[in-house]
Amino acid sequence: MAAPFRWLRKAFDVGRRNPKALFGAIALVIVVVVAMTMAQTFLQVLTQGSMSGLVVVMVLMTAVNWVVMPPLVGGLFRVVDATDRGLPVVASDVFNAYGRGQGGKRLVLVSLVYSLAYVGFAGLMLLTPLGQFFREYFAIALATPVGGEPDMAALQALMANTSPSAFLWLPVVAIVMFTWLHASMLALATAALREVDVATAVVAGAMAALRNFLPLLGFMLVMLVGGFAAMLLVGLVLGLLMALLAMASPVLVVLVMFPLMLLVMLAVYAMVFAFYYHGWRDIFGLADAPAPPTEGALEV
């Protein structure tokens, strides 16, 4: 049960050997994510509120995400692995999975399998009372004009006609989603760090998450409670800091908060990938494996 906390402890040490490469790689990934988000926002503006246009943009950007992001995730796992084992690596190596024969296709297909599993589970949930509630809720939301007020009478009727037992599905959804997250990350780590086929990586991630279901569930519960308290405290501190800076000059808010938020994003990305990396090594019996005497490009 304590294993995930051991992985978290090891994750705090991430980047100690080569912080330039690790945090540089994470910064490059953040740039790509921001660029894709800006492109999606720009395309949504071009649709001028057309529902069909918004659907096309969402489908298009989802397809782009399926192709672009998995190799970056795999590249980050490889950079974390190289920095942890003291292998030579630079920040731009995060893009190596896009190269020919570097496992990019495998990473995309593994991610696609888990994405389809996510969609399939969401479809099943739509058949439950909870799914019916959300279907009607979003129908009301979509019928609301831009900048207008939602139909409060319809919302009140929806709440009155929905049985409280419908919301008992929420813990089920949360547990399945957390398990799906663990399985997909461990599967992508396998696809990135081992020369295996797609089916092997998919099954390895699923089996690793299921075999460690209780430790990971306990860890996530502790993190949810502790994370909520930490976010509340950080929110209060940041709110006070922003208020003080705004009193001096609104420009200071941007100059101080932007680098601060960037540092937070770098730290979160590093912790998440290091956590799953050390979990992957521990689960598959590689925690004490010595680093191979490899020089030059990272071999997988």
C-alpha positions in Angstrom: 0.0 0.0 0.0 3.0 2.3 0.6 4.5 1.8 -2.9 2.9 4.9 -4.6 4.2 7.1 -1.8 7.7 5.7 -2.4 7.3 6.5 -6.1 6.2 10.1 -5.1 9.3 10.4 -2.8 11.6 9.4 -5.6 9.8 11.8 -8.0 10.8 14.7 -5.8 14.4 13.9 -6.8 13.7 14.1 -10.5 16.0 16.3 -12.6 18.7 16.5 -10.0 21.3 15.0 -12.4 20.3 16.9 -15.5 17.7 19.7 -14.7 18.5 21.5 -17.9 17.5 18.6 -20.1 14.5 17.6 -18.1 12.9 21.0 -17.5 13.9 22.2 -21.0 12.0 19.2 -22.5 9.0 19.9 -20.3 9.1 23.6 -21.4 9.1 22.4 -25.1 6.1 20.2 -24.4 4.2 23.1 -22.7 5.0 25.3 -25.8 3.4 22.7 -28.0 0.3 22.3 -25.8 -0.1 26.1 -25.6 0.3 26.4 -29.4 -2.4 23.7 -30.0 -4.7 25.4 -27.5 -4.3 28.8 -29.2 -4.9 27.2 -32.6 -8.1 25.6 -31.3 -9.3 28.9 -29.8 -8.6 30.7 -33.1 -10.5 28.1 -35.1 -13.5 28.3 -32.6 -13.6 32.1 -33.1 -13.7 31.6 -36.8 -16.8 29.4 -36.5 -18.7 32.5 -35.1 -20.7 30.4 -32.6 -21.9 27.9 -35.2 -22.6 24.6 -33.4 -21.7 22.5 -36.5 -18.5 24.5 -36.9 -17.5 24.0 -33.2 -18.1 20.2 -33.6 -15.8 20.1 -36.7 -13.1 22.0 -34.8 -13.3 19.7 -31.8 -13.1 16.6 -33.9 -10.2 18.0 -35.9 -8.2 19.1 -32.8 -9.0 15.7 -31.1 -7.5 14.0 -34.1 -4.4 16.3 -34.1 -4.0 15.6 -30.3 -4.1 11.8 -30.9 -1.2 12.2 -33.4 0.9 14.9 -31.8 0.7 14.3 -28.0 1.6 10.5 -27.6 5.1 10.8 -29.1 5.7 13.8 -26.8 4.5 11.8 -23.8 6.8 9.0 -24.8 9.6 11.4 -25.4 9.2 12.8 -21.9 9.3 9.4 -20.4 12.6 8.7 -22.3 14.1 12.0 -21.1 13.1 11.2 -17.5 14.6 7.7 -17.9 17.9 9.1 -19.3 18.2 11.8 -16.6 17.4 9.3 -13.8 20.1 6.8 -15.0 22.7 9.4 -15.9 22.6 8.9 -19.6 23.4 11.7 -22.0 20.3 13.5 -23.1 19.3 17.0 -24.2 15.9 18.8 -24.1 15.2 18.4 -27.8 15.3 14.6 -27.4 11.7 14.9 -26.3 10.9 15.0 -30.0 12.9 11.9 -30.9 9.8 9.7 -30.9 8.7 11.4 -34.1 11.7 10.0 -35.9 11.6 7.0 -38.2 11.7 3.7 -36.2 11.6 5.5 -32.8 8.3 4.1 -31.6 6.1 7.1 -32.4 3.5 5.0 -34.3 3.4 2.5 -31.4 2.8 5.4 -28.9 0.0 6.8 -31.1 -1.7 3.4 -31.4 -1.5 2.7 -27.6 -2.9 6.1 -26.8 -5.7 5.5 -29.4 -6.7 2.2 -27.8 -7.0 3.8 -24.4 -8.8 6.8 -25.9 -11.4 4.5 -27.5 -11.8 2.7 -24.2 -12.5 6.0 -22.6 -15.1 6.9 -25.3 -16.6 3.4 -24.9 -16.9 3.8 -21.1 -18.4 7.3 -21.5 -21.0 5.8 -23.9 -21.9 3.2 -21.4 -22.3 5.8 -18.7 -24.7 7.8 -20.9 -27.1 4.8 -20.6 -27.2 5.1 -16.7 -29.4 7.5 -14.8 -26.4 9.8 -14.2 -25.8 9.8 -18.0 -29.4 10.8 -18.6 -29.0 13.7 -16.1 -26.0 15.0 -17.9 -27.6 14.5 -21.3 -30.5 16.7 -20.3 -28.3 19.2 -18.5 -26.1 19.7 -21.6 -29.2 20.0 -23.8 -30.3 22.9 -21.6 -26.9 24.4 -21.7 -26.6 24.1 -25.5 -30.1 25.7 -25.9 -28.9 28.7 -23.9 -28.0 31.7 -26.2 -24.5 33.1 -26.0 -24.3 35.5 -23.1 -27.9 34.6 -22.1 -29.3 33.0 -19.0 -30.1 29.3 -18.9 -33.7 28.1 -18.5 -33.9 28.0 -14.7 -37.3 26.3 -14.8 -35.9 23.5 -16.9 -32.9 23.1 -14.6 -35.1 23.0 -11.5 -37.4 20.4 -13.1 -34.3 18.4 -14.0 -33.0 18.4 -10.4 -36.5 17.6 -9.0 -37.0 14.7 -11.4 -33.5 13.1 -10.9 -33.3 10.5 -8.2 -30.5 11.1 -5.7 -29.4 7.5 -6.3 -28.3 8.5 -9.8 -25.4 10.4 -8.3 -24.1 7.2 -6.7 -22.6 6.5 -10.1 -20.1 9.4 -9.5 -17.7 7.4 -7.3 -17.8 4.6 -9.8 -16.9 7.0 -12.6 -14.1 8.6 -10.6 -12.6 5.2 -9.7 -12.7 3.9 -13.3 -11.3 7.2 -14.6 -8.4 7.1 -12.1 -7.7 3.5 -13.0 -7.8 4.4 -16.7 -5.3 7.2 -16.1 -2.9 4.9 -14.3 -3.2 2.2 -17.0 -2.8 4.6 -19.9 0.3 6.3 -18.4 2.0 2.9 -17.5 1.1 1.6 -21.0 2.7 4.7 -22.6 5.8 4.3 -20.4 6.0 0.7 -21.6 5.6 1.7 -25.2 8.3 4.4 -24.8 10.9 2.5 -22.9 10.5 -1.0 -24.2 10.6 -2.4 -27.8 7.2 -4.2 -27.6 4.2 -4.4 -29.8 1.0 -2.3 -29.2 -1.0 -5.2 -27.7 1.8 -6.0 -25.2 2.0 -2.3 -24.1 -1.8 -2.0 -23.8 -2.1 -5.2 -21.7 0.9 -4.4 -19.6 -0.5 -1.0 -18.6 -3.9 -2.4 -17.8 -2.6 -5.3 -15.8 -0.1 -3.1 -13.9 -3.0 -0.7 -12.9 -5.3 -3.5 -11.9 -2.7 -5.4 -9.8 -1.9 -2.2 -8.0 -5.5 -1.1 -7.8 -5.8 -0.8 -4.0 -2.4 1.0 -3.4 -3.2 3.5 -6.2 -6.7 4.0 -5.0 -5.5 4.7 -1.5 -2.8 7.0 -2.8 -5.3 9.0 -5.0 -7.7 9.4 -2.0 -4.9 10.8 0.1 -3.8 13.1 -2.7 -7.3 14.3 -3.3 -7.8 15.3 0.3 -4.2 16.6 0.7 -4.3 18.3 -2.7 -7.6 20.1 -1.9 -6.1 21.5 1.3 -2.9 22.4 -0.5 -4.7 24.1 -3.4 -6.9 26.0 -0.9 -3.8 27.3 0.9 -1.9 28.1 -2.3 -5.0 29.9 -3.7 -5.2 32.1 -0.6 -1.5 32.9 -0.8 -1.6 33.7 -4.5 -4.8 35.7 -4.1 -3.2 37.8 -1.4 0.0 38.2 -3.5 -2.1 39.3 -6.6 -4.0 41.8 -4.5 -0.9 43.3 -3.1 0.8 43.5 -6.6 -2.4 45.0 -8.1 -2.3 47.7 -5.5 1.2 48.7 -6.7 0.7 48.1 -10.5 -1.5 45.8 -12.6 1.6 45.2 -14.7 3.4 43.6 -11.8 0.6 41.0 -11.6 1.5 39.8 -15.1 5.3 40.1 -14.6 5.3 38.1 -11.4 2.4 35.6 -11.8 3.3 34.4 -15.3 6.8 33.2 -14.4 5.3 31.8 -11.2 2.6 29.8 -13.0 5.2 28.6 -15.5 7.4 27.3 -12.7 4.3 25.5 -11.2 3.5 23.9 -14.5 7.1 22.7 -14.9 7.1 21.2 -11.4 3.7 19.5 -11.9 4.8 17.9 -15.3 8.1 16.7 -13.8 6.4 15.2 -10.7 3.7 13.4 -12.7 6.0 11.8 -15.2 8.6 11.0 -12.6 5.9 9.4 -10.4 4.7 7.1 -13.2 8.2 6.4 -14.4 9.3 5.2 -10.9 6.0 3.3 -10.6 6.7 1.6 -14.0 10.2 0.6 -12.9 9.0 -0.7 -9.6 6.1 -2.7 -10.9 8.1 -4.3 -13.7 11.0 -5.1 -11.4 13.4 -2.6 -12.9 13.8 -0.3 -9.8 17.3 -1.5 -9.1 18.4 -2.2 -12.7 21.9 -0.7 -13.4 22.3 1.9 -16.2 23.7 0.3 -19.3 27.1 1.7 -20.5 25.4 3.5 -23.5 26.8 6.6 -25.0 25.2 8.9 -27.6 21.6 8.7 -28.5 19.2 7.0 -26.1 18.4 3.4 -27.3 15.0 1.9 -26.6 
